[in-house]
Amino acid sequence: MSTSPPRPGVVDRVLRRDSGIVLFCVLLIILSASWYTIAGIGMNMSAIDMTRMAGPIGEPMSMATETRWTPIYAVLIFLMWWVMMIAMMTPSAAPTVLLYTAIKRMGPDKLRASRLSLLFLTGYLVAWAVFSIIATGAQWAMESIGLSDGPMMTIHSKFFAGCVLIAAGVYQLSSLKTACLRHCRSPAQFLADHNRPGAYGAFCTGALHGAFCLGCCWALMLLLFVGGVMNLYWIVGIAVYVALEKLMPRVRWFVPFTGVALIVVGVWLIAIA
């Protein structure tokens, strides 16, 4: 007894579910990472508590307790950074991930579009894991030489905080920032130039997109050391700004204006230090 092939309408409905599956996974990742960040899992205080206790730039509230950098603590700090980066960066990457899914649905990989899209997202997040390792090392180094308060995870020198702001502002005005931002602002062009076939290709394409995004935003993420690594106002503010950078390509003054503003505030902090 022969079986008839599935009706085209059924196949189309199954394929249309790919975008919904990917979008659901993206939202689940964002919500989970946001909850982890706010709850401050593994830390002595939640992000809400640390936000309430935050002081002015360069003058964090002093804590009686001290932090000891053990291997377990270092892993917790890395996870804190990585999960925070996932919560902050995945929303702005979502349009590219969904476009990648739509492209795969129209090609020879249409039956595994969801899996390839999740591999693409995995590659993107791995790029930010590399940044999180570097940020963890930077945090340890600053605490070791006394530039950062351990419990509050914040720079406690107005002069050094001003230097970080100036450095971030200068990078906003650099050609490297512009080049990386161009790739982030044009998902269609990026995928047309760098799309690769297969599962490994999906992962590598996502990692490359993450590298461009990292090149665009790494200096802004260092501002968390200035305002407080677990300060929700700074976390949300930087995340929103990063999204606006990518979603407003026609507002050409936005990025350089921010760069100049960061430099001005940095100079002012150094002047009053």
Phi, psi and chi 1 to 4 in degrees:
 res  aa     phi    psi   chi1   chi2   chi3   chi4
   1 MET       -  121.9 -178.9  177.0  178.4      -
   2 SER   -86.1  148.7   61.5      -      -      -
   3 THR  -105.6  140.2   57.7      -      -      -
   4 SER   -80.2  147.2   58.7      -      -      -
   5 PRO   -65.8  154.0   24.6  -34.0      -      -
   6 PRO   -61.8  143.8   21.6  -31.5      -      -
   7 ARG   -66.2  145.2  -68.8  173.8  -64.8  171.4
   8 PRO   -54.0  -35.4  -24.5   33.1      -      -
   9 GLY   -63.6  -36.4      -      -      -      -
  10 VAL   -67.1  -44.9  175.1      -      -      -
  11 VAL   -60.4  -43.6  175.7      -      -      -
  12 ASP   -61.2  -40.5  -70.4  -19.0      -      -
  13 ARG   -67.0  -37.8  -75.3 -163.1  -63.7  -88.3
  14 VAL   -64.0  -42.8  172.4      -      -      -
  15 LEU   -67.8  -35.7  -66.9  178.2      -      -
  16 ARG   -65.7  -22.7  -80.9 -162.9  -64.4  -91.2
  17 ARG   -68.8  -18.8  -71.1  174.8   55.0 -166.6
  18 ASP   -57.2  -48.7  -71.4  -30.7      -      -
  19 SER   -61.3  -39.0  -63.7      -      -      -
  20 GLY   -66.0  -40.0      -      -      -      -
  21 ILE   -64.0  -46.3  -67.5  171.2      -      -
  22 VAL   -64.7  -44.2  172.8      -      -      -
  23 LEU   -61.7  -41.2 -179.4   59.5      -      -
  24 PHE   -61.5  -43.2  172.4   78.0      -      -
  25 CYS   -64.7  -40.5  -68.9      -      -      -
  26 VAL   -62.5  -46.8  169.1      -      -      -
  27 LEU   -63.6  -38.8  -69.4  175.2      -      -
  28 LEU   -63.9  -40.4 -176.8   62.4      -      -
  29 ILE   -63.9  -44.4  -70.8  170.7      -      -
  30 ILE   -62.5  -46.7  -66.3  171.9      -      -
  31 LEU   -65.8  -42.2  -68.4  174.4      -      -
  32 SER   -64.7  -43.9  -59.9      -      -      -
  33 ALA   -66.2  -38.2      -      -      -      -
  34 SER   -65.3  -43.0  -60.9      -      -      -
  35 TRP   -62.4  -44.2  173.4   80.3      -      -
  36 TYR   -59.6  -43.8 -174.4  100.4      -      -
  37 THR   -64.1  -47.0  -59.0      -      -      -
  38 ILE   -66.7  -40.8  -66.1  172.3      -      -
  39 ALA   -71.0  -22.8      -      -      -      -
  40 GLY    63.6   44.9      -      -      -      -
  41 ILE   -57.4  129.3  -57.1  -60.7      -      -
  42 GLY    90.9  -15.8      -      -      -      -
  43 MET   -94.3  165.3  -58.5  -66.7  108.1      -
  44 ASN   -74.4  -23.7  -66.5  -33.1      -      -
  45 MET  -134.1  156.0  -65.0 -177.4  -67.8      -
  46 SER   -80.3  166.8   69.4      -      -      -
  47 ALA   -63.7  -31.1      -      -      -      -
  48 ILE   -64.8  -43.9  -64.4  175.8      -      -
  49 ASP   -63.0  -43.8  -66.3  -29.2      -      -
  50 MET   -69.2  -31.4  -63.4 -172.9   75.5      -
  51 THR   -66.7  -41.8  -58.6      -      -      -
  52 ARG   -63.3  -32.4  -70.9  171.9  177.8  167.4
  53 MET   -91.8   -0.8  -61.9  173.1   64.9      -
  54 ALA   -64.2  140.9      -      -      -      -
  55 GLY  -106.7 -172.6      -      -      -      -
  56 PRO   -62.9  162.1  -18.5   30.7      -      -
  57 ILE   -58.7  129.6  -66.3  176.9      -      -
  58 GLY    81.9   -2.3      -      -      -      -
  59 GLU  -134.9   62.6  -61.4  177.7    4.0      -
  60 PRO   -68.2  153.4   27.0  -35.4      -      -
  61 MET   -62.3  130.6  179.2 -178.9  -67.4      -
  62 SER   -77.3  142.6   59.5      -      -      -
  63 MET  -116.1  145.0  -58.3  -75.3  -70.7      -
  64 ALA   -73.3  -27.8      -      -      -      -
  65 THR   -81.1  157.7   59.0      -      -      -
  66 GLU  -121.4  152.8  -64.6 -176.0    0.9      -
  67 THR   -99.4  141.5   56.9      -      -      -
  68 ARG  -114.7  125.4  -67.0 -178.3   56.0 -160.1
  69 TRP   -85.0   90.2  -81.5   80.7      -      -
  70 THR   -96.6  165.6   63.0      -      -      -
  71 PRO   -55.7  -40.1  -29.4   36.8      -      -
  72 ILE   -65.7  -42.1  -66.1  177.2      -      -
  73 TYR   -64.2  -39.4 -177.5   75.5      -      -
  74 ALA   -62.4  -40.2      -      -      -      -
  75 VAL   -64.8  -40.9  170.8      -      -      -
  76 LEU   -62.9  -41.5  -73.1  174.6      -      -
  77 ILE   -65.3  -41.3  -67.2  -63.2      -      -
  78 PHE   -59.7  -46.3  160.5   73.3      -      -
  79 LEU   -62.7  -38.8  -70.6  175.4      -      -
  80 MET   -58.6  -47.8  177.4 -160.5   70.8      -
  81 TRP   -63.7  -46.5  -87.0  101.8      -      -
  82 TRP   -66.5  -45.9 -169.1   25.6      -      -
  83 VAL   -63.8  -37.5  172.9      -      -      -
  84 MET   -64.4  -41.0 -175.3  164.1   55.5      -
  85 MET   -64.3  -38.0  -67.7  -58.3  101.5      -
  86 ILE   -61.9  -45.7  -68.1  172.6      -      -
  87 ALA   -64.4  -35.5      -      -      -      -
  88 MET   -82.6  -34.7  -66.2  174.5   69.3      -
  89 MET  -101.1  -25.4  -60.1  -52.0  -57.6      -
  90 THR   -61.2  -39.3  -55.8      -      -      -
  91 PRO   -57.7  -41.4  -26.5   36.2      -      -
  92 SER   -75.4  -18.2   60.3      -      -      -
  93 ALA   -88.9  -14.9      -      -      -      -
  94 ALA   -55.3  -44.3      -      -      -      -
  95 PRO   -58.1  -38.9  -25.7   35.7      -      -
  96 THR   -67.8  -41.3  -54.2      -      -      -
  97 VAL   -62.3  -43.9  177.0      -      -      -
  98 LEU   -68.6  -36.6  -66.5  176.0      -      -
  99 LEU   -65.9  -39.4  179.2   59.0      -      -
 100 TYR   -60.6  -41.4 -178.6   83.8      -      -
 101 THR   -61.7  -44.3  -53.3      -      -      -
 102 ALA   -63.2  -39.4      -      -      -      -
 103 ILE   -65.9  -43.0  -68.0  173.9      -      -
 104 LYS   -65.9  -31.4  -71.5  -59.3  177.5 -177.4
 105 ARG   -66.4  -22.5  -77.6  177.2   55.5 -160.6
 106 MET   -96.1   -1.6  -64.1 -175.5  -67.1      -
 107 GLY  -113.9 -166.2      -      -      -      -
 108 PRO   -67.0  -15.0   23.1  -33.5      -      -
 109 ASP   -96.6   21.5  -68.2  -38.2      -      -
 110 LYS   -63.3  -27.9   59.7 -176.3  178.3 -178.7
 111 LEU   -78.4  -13.0  -65.4  178.7      -      -
 112 ARG  -126.7   31.6   51.6  176.4 -175.0  162.3
 113 ALA   -61.4  -40.3      -      -      -      -
 114 SER   -63.1  -46.2  -64.4      -      -      -
 115 ARG   -64.6  -41.9 -176.2  163.1   67.7   90.5
 116 LEU   -65.8  -36.5  -67.0  178.4      -      -
 117 SER   -66.0  -39.2  -62.8      -      -      -
 118 LEU   -69.6  -32.4  -65.9  177.9      -      -
 119 LEU   -67.8  -37.6  -76.3  171.1      -      -
 120 PHE   -59.7  -46.3  176.1   91.8      -      -
 121 LEU   -65.5  -36.8  179.0   59.1      -      -
 122 THR   -62.0  -44.7  -60.5      -      -      -
 123 GLY   -60.1  -39.7      -      -      -      -
 124 TYR   -61.2  -44.5  178.0   85.8      -      -
 125 LEU   -72.8  -28.5  -62.4 -179.7      -      -
 126 VAL   -64.7  -37.2  165.6      -      -      -
 127 ALA   -59.0  -38.7      -      -      -      -
 128 TRP   -77.5  -19.9  -78.4  101.4      -      -
 129 ALA   -66.1  -37.5      -      -      -      -
 130 VAL   -62.0  -44.9  174.0      -      -      -
 131 PHE   -59.9  -39.8  169.3   81.5      -      -
 132 SER   -65.0  -34.9  -60.4      -      -      -
 133 ILE   -63.5  -44.4  -66.4  173.3      -      -
 134 ILE   -65.3  -41.9  -62.6  172.4      -      -
 135 ALA   -63.9  -38.2      -      -      -      -
 136 THR   -62.5  -43.7  -59.8      -      -      -
 137 GLY   -63.2  -39.8      -      -      -      -
 138 ALA   -65.0  -39.5      -      -      -      -
 139 GLN   -64.6  -43.5 -176.6  171.5  -27.2      -
 140 TRP   -62.2  -42.6  170.4   79.4      -      -
 141 ALA   -64.1  -43.8      -      -      -      -
 142 MET   -66.9  -37.8  -73.2 -166.9  -63.8      -
 143 GLU   -68.1  -34.4  -70.8 -176.0   19.4      -
 144 SER   -66.1  -35.5  -62.1      -      -      -
 145 ILE   -98.1    6.1   61.3  178.2      -      -
 146 GLY    83.7   17.1      -      -      -      -
 147 LEU   -89.3  -15.6  -78.6  176.0      -      -
 148 SER  -130.4  143.0  175.1      -      -      -
 149 ASP   -79.8  124.7  177.5   85.5      -      -
 150 GLY   -62.2  -60.3      -      -      -      -
 151 PRO   -60.8  -39.4  -25.2   35.6      -      -
 152 MET   -87.6  -13.8  -65.7  -58.4  -66.9      -
 153 MET    55.0   48.1  -65.9 -179.0  -78.1      -
 154 THR  -138.6  141.8  -51.5      -      -      -
 155 ILE   -61.9  130.7  -67.1  172.7      -      -
 156 HIS  -112.3   35.1   59.9   61.7      -      -
 157 SER  -133.9  118.1  163.1      -      -      -
 158 LYS   -60.1  -38.3  -74.1 -175.8  179.5  -66.5
 159 PHE   -62.5  -48.8  179.2   85.5      -      -
 160 PHE   -68.7  -38.0 -173.3   59.2      -      -
 161 ALA   -61.4  -39.7      -      -      -      -
 162 GLY   -63.7  -38.8      -      -      -      -
 163 CYS   -63.6  -39.8  -69.4      -      -      -
 164 VAL   -64.6  -42.7  173.5      -      -      -
 165 LEU   -62.3  -43.1  -74.1  168.8      -      -
 166 ILE   -63.7  -43.6  -67.7  172.7      -      -
 167 ALA   -61.1  -42.7      -      -      -      -
 168 ALA   -65.2  -38.7      -      -      -      -
 169 GLY   -65.9  -42.1      -      -      -      -
 170 VAL   -62.5  -40.6  170.4      -      -      -
 171 TYR   -65.6  -34.0 -172.0   76.5      -      -
 172 GLN   -58.6  -29.0  -73.9  -70.0  100.9      -
 173 LEU   -94.1    0.4  -55.8  174.8      -      -
 174 SER   -82.8  159.1   68.7      -      -      -
 175 SER   -70.0  -30.7   57.7      -      -      -
 176 LEU   -65.0  -41.6 -179.6   57.2      -      -
 177 LYS   -59.5  -45.4  162.5   78.3  177.1 -168.8
 178 THR   -62.2  -43.0  -57.4      -      -      -
 179 ALA   -65.0  -45.0      -      -      -      -
 180 CYS   -67.0  -39.7  -68.2      -      -      -
 181 LEU   -64.8  -32.0 -175.5   57.4      -      -
 182 ARG   -61.7  -40.9 -172.5 -180.0  -56.7  115.5
 183 HIS   -67.6  -39.1  -72.8  -78.4      -      -
 184 CYS   -70.1  -30.7  -66.0      -      -      -
 185 ARG   -81.0  -14.7  -78.4  176.0  166.4  175.5
 186 SER  -124.3   74.3  -54.5      -      -      -
 187 PRO   -57.8  -40.3  -23.1   33.4      -      -
 188 ALA   -62.9  -44.3      -      -      -      -
 189 GLN   -66.9  -40.8 -173.0   62.9   48.7      -
 190 PHE   -59.9  -47.3  168.6   80.1      -      -
 191 LEU   -69.1  -31.9  -67.5  175.1      -      -
 192 ALA   -66.7  -34.3      -      -      -      -
 193 ASP   -85.9  -30.0  -66.6  -20.0      -      -
 194 HIS  -124.0    2.9  -57.2  -72.5      -      -
 195 ASN   -63.5  133.3 -165.9    9.8      -      -
 196 ARG  -125.8  149.0  -57.3  176.1 -174.1  178.4
 197 PRO   -79.6  160.8   29.9  -35.3      -      -
 198 GLY    79.7  174.1      -      -      -      -
 199 ALA   -67.2  -45.1      -      -      -      -
 200 TYR   -64.3  -37.9 -179.3   70.2      -      -
 201 GLY   -63.4  -38.1      -      -      -      -
 202 ALA   -63.6  -44.6      -      -      -      -
 203 PHE   -62.8  -45.1  177.5   85.2      -      -
 204 CYS   -65.8  -39.0  -70.1      -      -      -
 205 THR   -64.1  -42.0  -56.1      -      -      -
 206 GLY   -64.8  -40.6      -      -      -      -
 207 ALA   -64.8  -38.1      -      -      -      -
 208 LEU   -65.9  -42.0 -178.8   61.0      -      -
 209 HIS   -62.4  -39.7 -177.5   56.5      -      -
 210 GLY   -63.4  -36.0      -      -      -      -
 211 ALA   -65.9  -41.6      -      -      -      -
 212 PHE   -64.6  -40.4  -78.5  125.5      -      -
 213 CYS   -66.1  -39.0 -168.4      -      -      -
 214 LEU   -63.5  -43.1  176.7   56.1      -      -
 215 GLY   -63.0  -27.4      -      -      -      -
 216 CYS   -79.9  -34.5  172.8      -      -      -
 217 CYS  -118.1   -3.7  -56.8      -      -      -
 218 TRP   -60.4  -38.8   68.5  -90.4      -      -
 219 ALA   -66.8  -35.7      -      -      -      -
 220 LEU   -65.4  -35.9  -67.1  172.6      -      -
 221 MET   -67.0  -28.6  -64.1  -54.8  166.1      -
 222 LEU   -66.4  -18.4  -65.6 -176.0      -      -
 223 LEU   -64.4  -17.9  -63.1  179.1      -      -
 224 LEU   -62.9  -30.1  -69.4  170.4      -      -
 225 PHE   -65.8  -28.2  -74.2  118.0      -      -
 226 VAL   -78.2  -48.6  175.1      -      -      -
 227 GLY   -89.1  -16.1      -      -      -      -
 228 GLY   121.0  118.9      -      -      -      -
 229 VAL   -58.4  -33.1  173.8      -      -      -
 230 MET  -109.8   21.7  -65.8  -66.4  -72.0      -
 231 ASN   -82.7  113.1 -170.9  -36.8      -      -
 232 LEU   -63.9  -31.3  -69.5  175.8      -      -
 233 TYR   -62.0  -43.2  -68.6  121.5      -      -
 234 TRP   -72.8  -38.5  -76.9   73.1      -      -
 235 ILE   -60.8  -51.3  -67.4  173.0      -      -
 236 VAL   -67.5  -41.1  174.3      -      -      -
 237 GLY   -61.3  -45.5      -      -      -      -
 238 ILE   -67.7  -39.7  -67.4  173.5      -      -
 239 ALA   -61.5  -43.5      -      -      -      -
 240 VAL   -65.7  -42.2  170.8      -      -      -
 241 TYR   -62.1  -43.2  175.1   81.9      -      -
 242 VAL   -60.2  -42.3  166.4      -      -      -
 243 ALA   -63.4  -41.4      -      -      -      -
 244 LEU   -65.4  -37.8  -68.6  176.7      -      -
 245 GLU   -55.4  -41.7  -91.1 -167.0  -13.6      -
 246 LYS   -81.9  -31.1  -63.5  179.1 -179.8 -179.6
 247 LEU   -91.2   -7.7  -62.0  175.5      -      -
 248 MET  -122.5   63.2  -61.0 -165.7  -50.3      -
 249 PRO   -66.3  -22.7   24.7  -34.1      -      -
 250 ARG   -83.5  -14.8  -63.6 -176.2  179.5 -179.5
 251 VAL   -87.0   83.2 -174.2      -      -      -
 252 ARG   -69.6  -22.5  -60.6 -177.1 -179.7  -84.9
 253 TRP   -81.2  -12.9   57.7  -94.1      -      -
 254 PHE   -62.1  -51.2 -170.9   57.8      -      -
 255 VAL   -68.3  -50.6  173.9      -      -      -
 256 PRO   -63.3  -33.6   16.9  -29.2      -      -
 257 PHE   -60.6  -43.3  173.9   81.0      -      -
 258 THR   -62.6  -41.0  -54.8      -      -      -
 259 GLY   -60.4  -46.3      -      -      -      -
 260 VAL   -63.8  -41.8  172.3      -      -      -
 261 ALA   -61.9  -41.9      -      -      -      -
 262 LEU   -63.4  -41.1  -71.9  171.7      -      -
 263 ILE   -64.0  -43.6  -67.4  172.0      -      -
 264 VAL   -62.2  -46.2  169.9      -      -      -
 265 VAL   -65.4  -38.3  174.6      -      -      -
 266 GLY   -63.2  -44.2      -      -      -      -
 267 VAL   -62.1  -40.7  171.0      -      -      -
 268 TRP   -63.3  -42.0  175.1   73.7      -      -
 269 LEU   -63.5  -41.2  -80.3  175.5      -      -
 270 ILE   -64.1  -38.1  -67.9  175.0      -      -
 271 ALA   -66.0  -32.7      -      -      -      -
 272 ILE   -96.6   -2.1   65.1  173.3      -      -
 273 ALA   -62.8      -      -      -      -      -
